[in-house]
Amino acid sequence: MAYTDVAWLVLRATYAWLLLTALKSLLGDRKGITEAMRPMFPIATELVAVFMFVMMGTTALMILLGVWAQIAGFCMVVFNLMGVKFHMGFAKQAQQLAKANPEQEAIATCAALAVAGHTTSAQKNIVLAGVGLFFGILGTGPWSLTQPFFWGMK
């Protein structure tokens, strides 16, 4: 096995691991996550939440196994850009909470931490969208169960 084969497998495994571990955490409080999404996705919130859960699990496995990985990669571009909107919405909510309670220092401190955490999570989603685009263009490389559709690494 060549070093590049190992590199492809590491990239696929870490991408899938990140999605699957996040999915496990999110499903632990499915109702709470759905309600937290309501201000950012007021129309069809439940449908958006189900879409998010299904997309995370399905595309993680597709990329890990290399099954129709270009489709999964392009889907993850859309999904991760939605994640940017989601996390920036949470950051905005935290800022609004701090502004609404200027006399409470603890809320201001928690809000500042929430803004930092959600802003960096949004940035993480931009990087993941880039990796998704990479998979969409090239596929998932060697040891994939299916070949790229039209272009990419065969």
Backbone as JSON, one array per atom type, in Angstrom:
{
  "sequence": "MAYTDVAWLVLRATYAWLLLTALKSLLGDRKGITEAMRPMFPIATELVAVFMFVMMGTTALMILLGVWAQIAGFCMVVFNLMGVKFHMGFAKQAQQLAKANPEQEAIATCAALAVAGHTTSAQKNIVLAGVGLFFGILGTGPWSLTQPFFWGMK",
  "N": [[0.85, -1.18, 0.0], [0.63, 2.16, -0.9], [1.89, 5.34, 0.3], [0.18, 7.41, -0.42], [-2.23, 6.05, -0.67], [-2.75, 5.42, 2.0], [-3.01, 8.02, 2.99], [-5.37, 8.89, 1.68], [-7.2, 7.11, 2.87], [-7.01, 7.88, 5.57], [-7.97, 10.53, 5.42], [-10.63, 10.06, 4.56], [-11.57, 8.46, 6.7], [-11.29, 10.16, 8.96], [-12.95, 12.29, 8.28], [-15.44, 10.99, 8.12], [-15.56, 10.02, 10.75], [-15.72, 12.43, 12.23], [-18.24, 13.38, 11.41], [-19.94, 11.24, 12.22], [-19.54, 11.02, 15.02], [-20.4, 13.53, 15.83], [-23.05, 13.34, 15.0], [-24.0, 11.33, 16.71], [-23.92, 12.69, 19.18], [-25.75, 14.78, 18.63], [-28.13, 13.36, 18.19], [-28.6, 12.5, 20.73], [-30.0, 14.51, 21.95], [-32.28, 15.05, 20.33], [-34.8, 16.35, 20.17], [-34.3, 18.78, 21.51], [-32.27, 19.87, 19.87], [-33.68, 20.19, 17.51], [-35.57, 22.12, 18.3], [-33.81, 24.21, 18.9], [-33.0, 24.88, 16.4], [-35.17, 26.15, 15.31], [-35.43, 29.1, 15.32], [-33.61, 29.75, 13.29], [-34.34, 28.27, 11.09], [-37.25, 28.68, 10.45], [-39.32, 27.72, 8.87], [-40.57, 24.59, 8.24], [-39.02, 23.27, 10.25], [-38.71, 20.78, 11.56], [-38.43, 19.05, 9.4], [-36.03, 20.0, 8.29], [-34.31, 19.35, 10.39], [-34.49, 16.51, 10.44], [-33.49, 16.02, 7.88], [-30.87, 16.94, 8.29], [-29.88, 15.07, 10.18], [-30.11, 12.61, 8.77], [-28.59, 13.16, 6.51], [-26.03, 13.56, 7.61], [-25.37, 10.99, 8.66], [-25.68, 9.23, 6.44], [-24.03, 10.31, 4.37], [-21.56, 10.25, 5.66], [-21.04, 7.51, 5.89], [-21.05, 6.84, 3.16], [-18.81, 8.24, 2.22], [-16.79, 7.16, 3.84], [-16.79, 4.46, 3.01], [-16.48, 4.8, 0.33], [-18.57, 4.86, -1.55], [-20.41, 5.96, -4.14], [-19.22, 8.43, -3.75], [-18.73, 10.95, -4.84], [-21.25, 12.1, -5.11], [-21.96, 12.19, -2.41], [-19.96, 13.93, -1.49], [-20.59, 16.37, -2.82], [-23.11, 16.77, -1.7], [-22.33, 17.19, 0.92], [-21.12, 19.66, 0.75], [-23.3, 21.42, 0.5], [-24.62, 20.73, 2.89], [-22.69, 21.41, 4.88], [-22.47, 24.15, 4.45], [-24.98, 24.9, 5.26], [-24.57, 24.3, 7.93], [-22.81, 26.35, 8.62], [-24.57, 28.54, 8.57], [-26.27, 27.7, 10.63], [-24.54, 27.65, 12.95], [-23.65, 30.32, 13.0], [-26.06, 31.53, 13.47], [-26.6, 30.62, 16.08], [-24.52, 31.94, 17.39], [-25.34, 34.57, 17.04], [-27.73, 34.52, 18.52], [-26.67, 34.2, 21.09], [-25.29, 36.61, 21.4], [-27.46, 38.38, 21.35], [-28.78, 37.6, 23.68], [-26.94, 38.38, 25.64], [-26.99, 41.16, 25.24], [-29.61, 41.69, 25.97], [-29.54, 41.29, 28.67], [-27.77, 43.15, 30.22], [-26.89, 43.66, 32.79], [-26.12, 41.31, 33.96], [-23.32, 39.69, 34.56], [-22.42, 37.05, 34.38], [-23.99, 35.95, 32.35], [-23.08, 37.46, 30.2], [-20.43, 36.56, 30.06], [-20.79, 33.81, 29.49], [-22.12, 34.1, 27.06], [-20.14, 35.28, 25.49], [-18.33, 33.16, 25.33], [-19.95, 31.31, 23.99], [-20.33, 32.63, 21.56], [-17.69, 32.62, 20.57], [-17.23, 29.83, 20.41], [-19.26, 28.96, 18.61], [-18.66, 30.5, 16.38], [-16.14, 29.5, 15.66], [-16.95, 26.91, 15.11], [-18.53, 27.38, 12.88], [-16.52, 28.18, 11.13], [-15.12, 25.78, 10.99], [-17.0, 24.28, 9.59], [-16.84, 25.51, 7.12], [-14.33, 24.66, 6.27], [-14.87, 21.89, 6.19], [-16.77, 21.89, 4.16], [-15.12, 22.53, 2.05], [-13.52, 20.2, 1.97], [-15.51, 18.39, 1.37], [-16.13, 19.31, -1.21], [-13.74, 18.64, -2.43], [-13.89, 15.81, -2.3], [-16.15, 15.61, -3.91], [-15.18, 16.41, -6.38], [-12.91, 14.72, -6.91], [-13.62, 12.18, -5.98], [-13.23, 9.42, -3.67], [-10.79, 8.25, -3.83], [-8.31, 5.55, -3.78], [-9.27, 2.18, -2.9], [-11.96, 2.57, -2.78], [-15.38, 1.59, -2.97], [-16.98, 2.07, -5.16], [-16.51, 3.49, -8.43], [-15.52, 6.83, -9.49], [-18.0, 8.95, -11.09], [-17.9, 10.6, -13.56], [-15.51, 11.97, -13.73], [-12.38, 12.37, -12.0], [-10.45, 10.36, -9.67], [-9.65, 7.28, -10.88]],
  "CA": [[0.0, 0.0, 0.0], [1.41, 3.39, -1.03], [1.59, 6.39, 1.27], [-1.0, 8.15, -0.85], [-3.4, 5.24, -0.32], [-2.96, 5.63, 3.44], [-3.49, 9.39, 3.17], [-6.78, 8.9, 1.29], [-7.98, 6.4, 3.89], [-7.03, 8.73, 6.77], [-8.88, 11.64, 5.16], [-11.98, 9.53, 4.56], [-11.93, 7.99, 8.04], [-11.44, 11.28, 9.9], [-14.14, 13.04, 7.87], [-16.59, 10.19, 8.55], [-15.56, 9.99, 12.22], [-16.22, 13.71, 12.72], [-19.68, 13.42, 11.19], [-20.66, 10.22, 13.0], [-19.51, 11.35, 16.45], [-21.3, 14.68, 16.01], [-24.42, 12.83, 14.87], [-24.35, 10.63, 17.96], [-24.2, 13.73, 20.19], [-26.97, 15.49, 18.27], [-29.29, 12.49, 18.38], [-28.83, 12.39, 22.16], [-31.0, 15.52, 22.31], [-32.89, 15.36, 19.04], [-35.87, 17.34, 20.33], [-33.68, 20.05, 21.85], [-31.58, 20.38, 18.69], [-34.72, 20.64, 16.58], [-36.1, 23.39, 18.8], [-32.77, 25.23, 18.78], [-32.92, 25.25, 14.98], [-36.39, 26.83, 14.89], [-35.25, 30.51, 14.93], [-32.82, 29.87, 12.07], [-35.09, 27.6, 10.02], [-38.62, 28.71, 10.98], [-40.21, 26.97, 8.0], [-40.26, 23.16, 8.15], [-37.89, 23.01, 11.14], [-38.56, 19.34, 11.8], [-37.93, 18.47, 8.16], [-34.62, 20.38, 8.2], [-33.58, 18.56, 11.38], [-34.4, 15.13, 9.95], [-32.56, 16.09, 6.76], [-29.53, 17.08, 8.85], [-29.48, 13.8, 10.79], [-29.97, 11.59, 7.72], [-27.46, 13.56, 5.65], [-24.77, 13.3, 8.33], [-25.08, 9.56, 8.75], [-25.58, 8.61, 5.12], [-22.84, 10.75, 3.64], [-20.37, 9.78, 6.37], [-20.8, 6.12, 5.47], [-20.72, 6.83, 1.74], [-17.42, 8.69, 2.07], [-15.92, 6.18, 4.48], [-16.71, 3.25, 2.19], [-16.22, 5.13, -1.06], [-19.74, 4.47, -2.34], [-20.99, 7.16, -4.74], [-18.61, 9.46, -2.91], [-18.85, 12.28, -5.43], [-22.57, 12.61, -4.72], [-21.85, 12.51, -0.98], [-19.12, 15.12, -1.35], [-21.35, 17.56, -3.21], [-24.14, 16.95, -0.67], [-21.71, 17.75, 2.13], [-20.89, 21.1, 0.53], [-24.56, 22.08, 0.87], [-24.86, 20.47, 4.3], [-21.77, 22.18, 5.72], [-22.82, 25.56, 4.35], [-26.11, 25.05, 6.18], [-23.96, 24.31, 9.26], [-22.29, 27.71, 8.85], [-25.75, 29.34, 8.93], [-26.72, 27.22, 11.93], [-23.65, 28.1, 14.02], [-23.66, 31.78, 13.09], [-27.34, 31.86, 14.11], [-26.42, 30.44, 17.52], [-23.66, 33.02, 17.87], [-26.19, 35.76, 17.08], [-28.63, 34.36, 19.66], [-25.9, 34.45, 22.31], [-25.06, 38.06, 21.47], [-28.73, 39.01, 21.71], [-29.03, 37.29, 25.09], [-26.07, 39.25, 26.43], [-27.49, 42.54, 25.11], [-30.88, 41.78, 26.68], [-29.26, 41.19, 30.11], [-26.46, 43.78, 30.4], [-26.51, 43.7, 34.2], [-25.71, 39.98, 34.42], [-21.97, 39.42, 34.05], [-22.28, 35.63, 34.05], [-24.58, 35.74, 31.02], [-22.16, 38.06, 29.23], [-19.29, 35.67, 29.94], [-21.25, 32.62, 28.76], [-22.43, 34.49, 25.68], [-18.87, 35.47, 24.78], [-17.82, 31.81, 25.04], [-20.82, 30.72, 22.97], [-20.01, 33.28, 20.28], [-16.39, 32.09, 20.12], [-17.39, 28.42, 20.04], [-20.07, 28.79, 17.41], [-17.94, 31.09, 15.25], [-15.13, 28.53, 15.21], [-17.67, 25.78, 14.5], [-18.89, 27.82, 11.53], [-15.29, 28.11, 10.34], [-14.88, 24.34, 10.77], [-17.91, 23.85, 8.54], [-16.32, 26.0, 5.84], [-13.27, 23.72, 5.91], [-15.51, 20.63, 5.82], [-17.38, 22.09, 2.83], [-14.01, 22.42, 1.11], [-13.16, 18.78, 1.84], [-16.62, 17.79, 0.63], [-15.93, 19.67, -2.61], [-12.61, 17.8, -2.85], [-14.44, 14.48, -2.57], [-17.06, 15.73, -5.04], [-14.41, 16.53, -7.62], [-12.01, 13.6, -7.15], [-14.05, 10.91, -5.41], [-12.54, 9.11, -2.42], [-9.5, 7.63, -4.07], [-8.16, 4.09, -3.8], [-10.02, 1.35, -1.95], [-13.38, 2.93, -2.82], [-16.2, 0.5, -3.47], [-17.48, 2.45, -6.49], [-15.64, 4.4, -9.17], [-16.12, 8.14, -9.77], [-18.97, 8.91, -12.18], [-17.49, 11.17, -14.83], [-14.14, 12.46, -13.64], [-11.81, 12.04, -10.7], [-9.44, 9.3, -9.6], [-10.19, 5.96, -11.23]],
  "C": [[0.9, 1.24, 0.0], [1.0, 4.4, 0.04], [0.36, 7.19, 0.87], [-2.29, 7.37, -0.57], [-3.76, 5.43, 1.15], [-3.53, 7.02, 3.69], [-4.97, 9.51, 2.8], [-7.64, 8.25, 2.37], [-8.08, 7.21, 5.18], [-8.0, 9.88, 6.58], [-10.34, 11.17, 5.2], [-12.43, 9.15, 5.97], [-12.14, 9.15, 9.0], [-12.67, 12.12, 9.56], [-15.39, 12.31, 8.36], [-16.69, 10.17, 10.08], [-16.13, 11.28, 12.78], [-17.74, 13.79, 12.56], [-20.44, 12.46, 12.09], [-20.64, 10.52, 14.5], [-20.39, 12.56, 16.74], [-22.75, 14.24, 15.93], [-24.86, 12.13, 16.14], [-24.7, 11.63, 19.06], [-25.52, 14.44, 19.9], [-28.22, 14.65, 18.5], [-29.59, 12.27, 19.86], [-29.85, 13.39, 22.67], [-31.7, 15.99, 21.03], [-33.95, 16.45, 19.16], [-35.29, 18.73, 20.63], [-32.97, 20.69, 20.66], [-32.59, 20.92, 17.69], [-35.29, 21.98, 17.03], [-35.08, 24.52, 18.69], [-32.64, 25.72, 17.34], [-34.09, 26.12, 14.54], [-36.18, 28.3, 14.54], [-34.49, 30.69, 13.61], [-33.51, 29.27, 10.86], [-36.55, 27.54, 10.45], [-39.62, 27.92, 10.13], [-39.71, 25.53, 7.92], [-39.05, 22.77, 9.01], [-37.65, 21.52, 11.34], [-37.99, 18.64, 10.58], [-36.43, 18.78, 7.98], [-33.8, 19.55, 9.18], [-33.41, 17.11, 10.93], [-33.42, 15.06, 8.78], [-31.12, 16.13, 7.28], [-29.04, 15.74, 9.41], [-29.21, 12.72, 9.72], [-28.75, 11.91, 6.86], [-26.13, 13.26, 6.33], [-24.42, 11.83, 8.31], [-24.84, 8.91, 7.4], [-24.29, 9.02, 4.41], [-21.56, 10.32, 4.34], [-20.03, 8.36, 5.95], [-20.43, 6.02, 4.0], [-19.26, 7.22, 1.5], [-16.46, 7.68, 2.68], [-15.7, 4.96, 3.58], [-16.37, 3.54, 0.72], [-17.33, 4.67, -1.97], [-20.42, 5.75, -2.83], [-20.5, 8.41, -4.0], [-18.69, 10.85, -3.51], [-20.2, 12.91, -5.09], [-22.53, 13.03, -3.25], [-21.04, 13.78, -0.77], [-19.88, 16.39, -1.69], [-22.49, 17.83, -2.22], [-23.56, 17.59, 0.58], [-21.35, 19.22, 1.97], [-22.14, 21.85, 0.98], [-24.8, 21.94, 2.37], [-23.98, 21.35, 5.19], [-22.02, 23.68, 5.6], [-24.07, 25.86, 5.17], [-25.59, 25.09, 7.62], [-23.37, 25.66, 9.61], [-23.44, 28.6, 9.29], [-26.24, 28.98, 10.34], [-25.86, 27.79, 13.06], [-23.59, 29.62, 14.12], [-24.98, 32.27, 13.69], [-27.26, 31.69, 15.62], [-25.54, 31.54, 18.11], [-24.47, 34.31, 18.01], [-27.15, 35.7, 18.26], [-27.9, 34.66, 20.97], [-25.62, 35.94, 22.48], [-26.32, 38.79, 21.9], [-29.08, 38.78, 23.17], [-28.2, 38.19, 25.99], [-26.55, 40.7, 26.4], [-28.78, 42.73, 25.9], [-30.7, 41.75, 28.2], [-27.92, 41.83, 30.45], [-25.97, 43.8, 31.86], [-25.98, 42.37, 34.73], [-24.38, 39.59, 33.77], [-21.79, 37.96, 33.64], [-22.86, 35.33, 32.67], [-23.66, 36.3, 29.95], [-20.95, 37.15, 28.99], [-19.66, 34.42, 29.15], [-21.53, 32.94, 27.3], [-21.15, 34.68, 24.88], [-18.25, 34.12, 24.41], [-18.64, 31.14, 23.95], [-20.53, 31.32, 21.6], [-18.7, 32.74, 19.72], [-16.53, 30.65, 19.64], [-18.17, 28.24, 18.76], [-19.41, 29.42, 16.19], [-16.87, 30.13, 14.74], [-15.78, 27.29, 14.62], [-18.12, 26.13, 13.09], [-17.67, 27.75, 10.62], [-14.92, 26.66, 10.03], [-15.76, 23.83, 9.65], [-17.48, 24.37, 7.17], [-15.2, 25.08, 5.36], [-13.87, 22.38, 5.46], [-16.21, 20.73, 4.47], [-16.29, 21.99, 1.76], [-13.58, 20.98, 0.9], [-14.27, 18.03, 1.09], [-16.51, 18.08, -0.87], [-14.78, 18.85, -3.21], [-13.1, 16.4, -3.2], [-15.39, 14.52, -3.78], [-16.32, 15.79, -6.37], [-13.62, 15.25, -7.92], [-12.56, 12.23, -6.76], [-13.26, 10.66, -4.13], [-11.28, 8.28, -2.62], [-9.5, 6.11, -4.03], [-8.96, 3.42, -2.68], [-11.48, 1.78, -1.84], [-14.16, 1.78, -3.43], [-16.82, 0.79, -4.83], [-16.5, 3.43, -7.11], [-16.31, 5.76, -9.31], [-17.0, 8.07, -11.02], [-18.39, 9.38, -13.51], [-16.02, 11.59, -14.85], [-13.59, 12.02, -12.31], [-10.82, 10.9, -10.8], [-10.09, 7.96, -9.88], [-9.3, 4.87, -10.72]]
}
